[in-house]
Structure formats: C-alpha cells, structure tokens
Amino acid sequence: MNTSVINEPKLVVTVSDPTMLTKVKNAIKMLNGVSSISILKPKKTGLELAEEDKAKGRVTRWNSVDEMFDTVLGYNC
C-alpha cells in the first residue's frame, strides 16, 4: 500500500464563480508538485430539489387528504 498518498496535504479551493472553474483548475495544474485535482460540485438541498420539481411541473394535487392517501396507498387503482 502506498502510504505517501494518504499523507499528502490537500488544498481546498472554493470558487464562487462557476465559469472560472476551468481556468482555476488549469492554473493549479501548472504548479509543480500538484499530483491530482478533483472537482466536487455541491449537492442540491432538499429545498432546491423541491423548487426544481415545482418549476418543472413535477407536483401532484389532491382535493383532500383522504384522496391523497388513497392514491399513495394504491386504493384508487
């Protein structure tokens, strides 16, 4: 097992402008001693996913709670 990889220090860079990501990545690659670069995009929050569902029309409406439970539990088949 190569333990030198585990012990290498890591640098975390937060980029506020996503359009600059490629330029920043390429600039860091030019530095001596940089062995790898990984880009991690933040996961969307539950609220962001819900807003996206709403914007794309992926919502369901019921006339009553009873109607919702009938649909969810499969009684309306």
C-alpha positions in Angstrom: 0.0 0.0 0.0 1.3 3.4 -0.9 1.1 5.5 2.3 2.6 8.6 0.8 -0.7 9.3 -1.0 -2.5 9.2 2.3 -0.1 11.6 4.0 -0.1 14.2 1.2 -1.6 17.6 2.2 -4.7 18.7 0.5 -5.8 22.2 -0.6 -9.5 23.0 -0.8 -10.4 25.9 -3.0 -13.9 27.3 -3.1 -14.8 29.1 -6.4 -17.8 31.4 -6.2 -18.0 31.9 -10.0 -18.6 28.5 -11.7 -17.5 30.0 -15.1 -13.9 30.4 -13.6 -13.6 26.8 -12.5 -11.8 25.5 -15.6 -9.4 28.4 -15.5 -8.6 27.9 -11.8 -8.2 24.2 -12.4 -5.8 24.8 -15.3 -3.8 27.3 -13.3 -3.4 24.9 -10.3 -2.3 22.1 -12.7 0.7 24.3 -13.8 2.1 24.4 -10.3 5.0 22.0 -9.5 4.1 19.2 -7.1 0.3 19.1 -7.9 -0.4 15.4 -8.3 -4.2 15.5 -8.9 -7.2 17.8 -9.0 -10.7 16.8 -8.1 -13.8 18.9 -8.7 -16.6 18.3 -6.2 -19.9 20.1 -7.1 -22.2 20.7 -4.1 -25.3 18.6 -3.8 -28.6 20.3 -4.0 -30.5 20.8 -0.8 -34.0 19.3 -0.3 -35.5 22.8 -0.8 -33.6 23.3 -4.1 -34.8 19.9 -5.3 -38.4 20.8 -4.3 -38.2 24.2 -6.1 -36.8 22.4 -9.2 -39.7 19.9 -9.1 -42.2 22.8 -8.8 -40.6 24.7 -11.7 -40.7 21.6 -13.9 -44.3 20.8 -13.0 -43.5 17.6 -11.1 -46.1 18.1 -8.5 -49.4 16.4 -7.7 -52.5 18.0 -6.2 -55.4 16.3 -4.4 -58.8 17.6 -3.4 -58.5 16.1 0.1 -56.1 14.3 2.4 -58.3 11.1 2.0 -57.8 11.3 -1.8 -54.0 11.7 -1.3 -53.8 8.6 1.0 -56.0 6.6 -1.4 -53.6 7.4 -4.2 -50.4 6.8 -2.2 -51.7 3.5 -0.7 -52.9 2.3 -4.1 -56.7 2.3 -3.3 -57.5 4.3 -6.4 -56.4 1.7 -9.0 
